[in-house]
Amino acid sequence: MDLERNIYEALWRPYRLKSNYNISEDDYEKQHEFEDNNVVQAKELIDILNTGLNKLLEDPNKYKKFNPDNGWGSYEGLVEFLINYLEACHNYPESVVEVSR
């Protein structure tokens, strides 16, 4: 799995990072069932978030070009969010991560 995909999964679909996850992208019912039955703890995301943050910081111009024209989000906002998320994961490693979509 590539870095950008890992960051996406860690932020919005962390249950997909579980080693036993192998559900079709189209099977939303099974995905929700898997998510409900597989707890993700903050400590499981630290390495992925740290790697992603470092990659973003190493080459900002590569990622700034994806800033949306409508201003709804930015490279800088994502970096700030990742820093805060990573800090929370370090401070509360046993916490259960739940994502609202």
C-alpha positions, 0 to 999 in steps of 0.5 A: 500500500502506498504512502498516500493510501496509508495516510488516508486509511489512518485518518478516515478508514483505520480499520482497513489497516488491520492485517486481517482486513480483506473486504471488497471496496463495494461491500459497505455492509461487511466493511461496517461490520468489520469496523464495528468488531475490530478496535483500532488503538491510537498506538497502531497508527503512530508509525503510519502517521509519523511516516506520512507527516515526514513525507509531507514535510519533505516535499511540500510542493508535491502536495500543495498542488492538491490544494482545492480551488474552493479553499476547503482544506489545504496542505498546511491544514493537513499538516497541522491536523496530522501533527495534532493527531499524532500528538494525541496518539502519543499521549493516549496510545491505548485510546480507541480510534473511531472515525465519523464519516 
